[in-house]
Amino acid sequence: MPFLSALEGISSTLLSNTFIQLPYPEGDLSGQTIIVSGSNQGLGFEASRHILRLGVEKLIMAVRDPKKGEAARQELLQSTGREESTVEVWLLDMDSYVSVKSFASRAADLPRLDALLANAGLFTNTFIISEEDEKTITVNVVSTFLLIALLVPKLRESASKFNITPRITIPNSALHYIASLGQLDPQNEGGIFKSLNDKEASNMAGRYPLSKLLVVFGVRAFAKQFAQSKAPLVIINTPNPSYCKSQLERESGNISVRVRQKLLARSTEEGSRALVHAIMADEKSNGQYLTNCRVHSPSCIVTDEKGAMIQEAFFKELVTKLERIAPGVTACF
Ligand SMILES: NC(=O)c1ccc[n+]([C@@H]2O[C@H](COP(=O)([O-])OP(=O)(O)OC[C@H]3O[C@@H](n4cnc5c(N)ncnc54)[C@H](OP(=O)(O)O)[C@@H]3O)[C@@H](O)[C@H]2O)c1
């Protein structure tokens, strides 16, 4: 029952903000190289601080504004006492395929890559086409999976060379439980992406939840491909950090958002623990949605028969699109 599934998903998330404290990240990341996108503020910034505290050898802060990135880098170095050379700021604009591709080419020259926290994301109420799609879809979905597919060869090479299991994490949201499926019907003329690019048919209030639902589908589809491959395993998962006090809703900075955040939201530090847990999680997390640092069932609109059909159609369209953007990139499947 989609209604009950949505009620369970949303209420468990909001109640957990009041009643559950996420475990403080522990572990050893020494020797590792980790990329965190959108790390100049919010959840990505706080996750970076934990990652540094846990001893990562190299942290790459992938940001679209180098000035903001450098200011954040200084703050991280100061608060963790790590050496200057531990943290690098690299340019990455997820709203530009050229930028994503040039970032990935640069990353190909790294001596090793252990993990990618593909955290950059946006929430907007304004319908704008950027690159080929509505901007939320470009940034949260297409560029995110483009970046991942482009980095898989490097992750696998590192797996073989250093005998590690690399990890990829994309933050998700309990809002995926309330995403509307209307525009995802593969029977829609021209397919899923074309339908999402129809401005008249698009309700932007529901666009962010829809983008996170597509991330759940994409993660499940990528994990299936990775698990079937003869190449070394790369883990991919999608944790829900829960509702957090960040700049995500910056466009709607009205009083009701501030009150809602005050009453219901976690701090970004606490939410980031869920992301750090996921980026260090084992094979049991592969392809999974997680809540409160545990594997959790995603919406039944993902797991039922119709969801399986949408996942297959979406993945097929995504692969075609990624191939058009970067020919050869889907050879990793
Ligand atoms: N906050 C929540 O309640 C919540 C809940 C569930 C999931 N999430 C997810 O957590 C992730 C982080 O969100 P947040 O809450 O920390 O929001 P935030 O404070 O707005 O941070 C978002 C980060 O993404 C970056 N970004 C946005 N568009 C980009 C682009 N085109 N290219 C490169 N970077 C871009 C932002 O850079 P600028 O500073 O330059 O804009 C910023 O660093 C997102 O994926 C979000 O969907 C958040």
The ligand as an SDF file (V2000), in Angstrom:
LIG
                    3D

 48 52  0  0  0  0  0  0  0  0999 V2000
   19.2520   18.7150    4.4370 N   0  0  0  0  0  0  0  0  0  0  0  0
   18.4010   17.7120    4.4050 C   0  0  0  0  0  0  0  0  0  0  0  0
   17.4150   17.6890    5.1410 O   0  0  0  0  0  0  0  0  0  0  0  0
   18.6710   16.5330    3.5130 C   0  0  0  0  0  0  0  0  0  0  0  0
   17.8930   15.3760    3.7100 C   0  0  0  0  0  0  0  0  0  0  0  0
   18.1060   14.2780    2.8880 C   0  0  0  0  0  0  0  0  0  0  0  0
   19.0730   14.3320    1.9010 C   0  0  0  0  0  0  0  0  0  0  0  0
   19.7950   15.4650    1.7140 N   0  0  0  0  0  0  0  0  0  0  0  0
   20.8070   15.4610    0.6400 C   0  0  0  0  0  0  0  0  0  0  0  0
   22.0910   15.7400    1.1870 O   0  0  0  0  0  0  0  0  0  0  0  0
   22.9250   16.3370    0.1850 C   0  0  0  0  0  0  0  0  0  0  0  0
   23.5560   17.5980    0.7700 C   0  0  0  0  0  0  0  0  0  0  0  0
   22.5410   18.5400    1.0430 O   0  0  0  0  0  0  0  0  0  0  0  0
   22.6110   19.6440    2.1980 P   0  0  0  0  0  0  0  0  0  0  0  0
   21.3900   19.4660    3.0140 O   0  0  0  0  0  0  0  0  0  0  0  0
   23.9230   19.6450    2.8330 O   0  0  0  0  0  0  0  0  0  0  0  0
   22.3670   20.9490    1.3090 O   0  0  0  0  0  0  0  0  0  0  0  0
   23.2520   22.2550    1.0690 P   0  0  0  0  0  0  0  0  0  0  0  0
   23.6690   22.8370    2.3590 O   0  0  0  0  0  0  0  0  0  0  0  0
   22.4450   23.0780    0.1350 O   0  0  0  0  0  0  0  0  0  0  0  0
   24.5490   21.6830    0.3400 O   0  0  0  0  0  0  0  0  0  0  0  0
   24.4770   21.2420   -0.9770 C   0  0  0  0  0  0  0  0  0  0  0  0
   25.8690   21.1860   -1.5600 C   0  0  0  0  0  0  0  0  0  0  0  0
   25.7400   20.7860   -2.9380 O   0  0  0  0  0  0  0  0  0  0  0  0
   26.4160   21.7470   -3.7260 C   0  0  0  0  0  0  0  0  0  0  0  0
   25.8570   21.8820   -5.0790 N   0  0  0  0  0  0  0  0  0  0  0  0
   24.6140   22.2700   -5.4290 C   0  0  0  0  0  0  0  0  0  0  0  0
   24.5280   22.3490   -6.7660 N   0  0  0  0  0  0  0  0  0  0  0  0
   25.7480   22.0150   -7.2570 C   0  0  0  0  0  0  0  0  0  0  0  0
   26.2980   21.9390   -8.5440 C   0  0  0  0  0  0  0  0  0  0  0  0
   25.6140   22.2690   -9.6410 N   0  0  0  0  0  0  0  0  0  0  0  0
   27.5840   21.5330   -8.6910 N   0  0  0  0  0  0  0  0  0  0  0  0
   28.3320   21.2440   -7.6040 C   0  0  0  0  0  0  0  0  0  0  0  0
   27.8810   21.3320   -6.3490 N   0  0  0  0  0  0  0  0  0  0  0  0
   26.5970   21.7090   -6.1760 C   0  0  0  0  0  0  0  0  0  0  0  0
   26.2950   23.0570   -2.9640 C   0  0  0  0  0  0  0  0  0  0  0  0
   27.2640   23.9890   -3.4230 O   0  0  0  0  0  0  0  0  0  0  0  0
   27.0280   25.5930   -3.2390 P   0  0  0  0  0  0  0  0  0  0  0  0
   27.3400   25.8980   -1.8030 O   0  0  0  0  0  0  0  0  0  0  0  0
   28.0020   26.1780   -4.1930 O   0  0  0  0  0  0  0  0  0  0  0  0
   25.6030   25.8610   -3.5770 O   0  0  0  0  0  0  0  0  0  0  0  0
   26.5570   22.5490   -1.5550 C   0  0  0  0  0  0  0  0  0  0  0  0
   27.9220   22.3970   -1.3260 O   0  0  0  0  0  0  0  0  0  0  0  0
   22.0230   16.6040   -1.0150 C   0  0  0  0  0  0  0  0  0  0  0  0
   22.2010   15.5530   -1.9480 O   0  0  0  0  0  0  0  0  0  0  0  0
   20.6230   16.5300   -0.4200 C   0  0  0  0  0  0  0  0  0  0  0  0
   19.6760   16.1570   -1.3720 O   0  0  0  0  0  0  0  0  0  0  0  0
   19.6270   16.5610    2.5090 C   0  0  0  0  0  0  0  0  0  0  0  0
  1  2  1  0
  2  3  2  0
  2  4  1  0
  4  5  1  0
  4 48  2  0
  5  6  2  0
  6  7  1  0
  7  8  2  0
  8  9  1  0
  8 48  1  0
  9 10  1  0
  9 46  1  0
 10 11  1  0
 11 12  1  0
 11 44  1  0
 12 13  1  0
 13 14  1  0
 14 15  2  0
 14 16  1  0
 14 17  1  0
 17 18  1  0
 18 19  2  0
 18 20  1  0
 18 21  1  0
 21 22  1  0
 22 23  1  0
 23 24  1  0
 23 42  1  0
 24 25  1  0
 25 26  1  0
 25 36  1  0
 26 27  1  0
 26 35  1  0
 27 28  2  0
 28 29  1  0
 29 30  1  0
 29 35  2  0
 30 31  1  0
 30 32  2  0
 32 33  1  0
 33 34  2  0
 34 35  1  0
 36 37  1  0
 36 42  1  0
 37 38  1  0
 38 39  2  0
 38 40  1  0
 38 41  1  0
 42 43  1  0
 44 45  1  0
 44 46  1  0
 46 47  1  0
M  CHG  2   8   1  16  -1
M  END
$$$$
